[in-house]
Amino acid sequence: MSHIPLLMDPDWIQSHPDARLIDLRWAVKGPPARQKYEDGHLPDAVFADLDRDLSRPGGPGRHPFPAEEQFAQVLSRWGIGPDTHVVVYDDANSSVAARL
């Protein structure tokens, strides 16, 4: 198995066209993440909604992890399987991208 870097550069992404790109931008204030995605994102990236896709309602806290079944459905909807390389990005300090 080859080494997969933690941080991807454009060359790695171009050389792995089967990798799934996930746009996971979120902020407490400012434009909604979906608007930021619509305004511009990496080609072929899918939008991940932190509140809807990666959290479950009802707490505790702001973003409790989703149920395993819910998470599996989201990954499937995005075309992610057990052998899929996934590249996640946000527009901050990568703490939101790290959620996925």
Secondary structure as a PSIPRED ss2 file (coil, helix, strand):
# PSIPRED VFORMAT (PSIPRED V4.0)

   1 M C   1.000  0.000  0.000
   2 S C   1.000  0.000  0.000
   3 H C   1.000  0.000  0.000
   4 I C   1.000  0.000  0.000
   5 P C   1.000  0.000  0.000
   6 L C   1.000  0.000  0.000
   7 L C   1.000  0.000  0.000
   8 M C   1.000  0.000  0.000
   9 D C   1.000  0.000  0.000
  10 P H   0.000  1.000  0.000
  11 D H   0.000  1.000  0.000
  12 W H   0.000  1.000  0.000
  13 I H   0.000  1.000  0.000
  14 Q H   0.000  1.000  0.000
  15 S H   0.000  1.000  0.000
  16 H C   1.000  0.000  0.000
  17 P C   1.000  0.000  0.000
  18 D C   1.000  0.000  0.000
  19 A C   1.000  0.000  0.000
  20 R E   0.000  0.000  1.000
  21 L E   0.000  0.000  1.000
  22 I E   0.000  0.000  1.000
  23 D E   0.000  0.000  1.000
  24 L C   1.000  0.000  0.000
  25 R C   1.000  0.000  0.000
  26 W C   1.000  0.000  0.000
  27 A C   1.000  0.000  0.000
  28 V C   1.000  0.000  0.000
  29 K C   1.000  0.000  0.000
  30 G C   1.000  0.000  0.000
  31 P C   1.000  0.000  0.000
  32 P C   1.000  0.000  0.000
  33 A H   0.000  1.000  0.000
  34 R H   0.000  1.000  0.000
  35 Q H   0.000  1.000  0.000
  36 K H   0.000  1.000  0.000
  37 Y H   0.000  1.000  0.000
  38 E H   0.000  1.000  0.000
  39 D H   0.000  1.000  0.000
  40 G C   1.000  0.000  0.000
  41 H C   1.000  0.000  0.000
  42 L C   1.000  0.000  0.000
  43 P C   1.000  0.000  0.000
  44 D C   1.000  0.000  0.000
  45 A C   1.000  0.000  0.000
  46 V E   0.000  0.000  1.000
  47 F E   0.000  0.000  1.000
  48 A C   1.000  0.000  0.000
  49 D C   1.000  0.000  0.000
  50 L H   0.000  1.000  0.000
  51 D H   0.000  1.000  0.000
  52 R H   0.000  1.000  0.000
  53 D H   0.000  1.000  0.000
  54 L C   1.000  0.000  0.000
  55 S C   1.000  0.000  0.000
  56 R C   1.000  0.000  0.000
  57 P C   1.000  0.000  0.000
  58 G C   1.000  0.000  0.000
  59 G C   1.000  0.000  0.000
  60 P C   1.000  0.000  0.000
  61 G C   1.000  0.000  0.000
  62 R C   1.000  0.000  0.000
  63 H C   1.000  0.000  0.000
  64 P C   1.000  0.000  0.000
  65 F C   1.000  0.000  0.000
  66 P C   1.000  0.000  0.000
  67 A C   1.000  0.000  0.000
  68 E H   0.000  1.000  0.000
  69 E H   0.000  1.000  0.000
  70 Q H   0.000  1.000  0.000
  71 F H   0.000  1.000  0.000
  72 A H   0.000  1.000  0.000
  73 Q H   0.000  1.000  0.000
  74 V H   0.000  1.000  0.000
  75 L H   0.000  1.000  0.000
  76 S H   0.000  1.000  0.000
  77 R H   0.000  1.000  0.000
  78 W C   1.000  0.000  0.000
  79 G C   1.000  0.000  0.000
  80 I C   1.000  0.000  0.000
  81 G C   1.000  0.000  0.000
  82 P C   1.000  0.000  0.000
  83 D C   1.000  0.000  0.000
  84 T C   1.000  0.000  0.000
  85 H C   1.000  0.000  0.000
  86 V E   0.000  0.000  1.000
  87 V E   0.000  0.000  1.000
  88 V E   0.000  0.000  1.000
  89 Y E   0.000  0.000  1.000
  90 D C   1.000  0.000  0.000
  91 D C   1.000  0.000  0.000
  92 A C   1.000  0.000  0.000
  93 N C   1.000  0.000  0.000
  94 S C   1.000  0.000  0.000
  95 S C   1.000  0.000  0.000
  96 V C   1.000  0.000  0.000
  97 A H   0.000  1.000  0.000
  98 A H   0.000  1.000  0.000
  99 R H   0.000  1.000  0.000
 100 L C   1.000  0.000  0.000
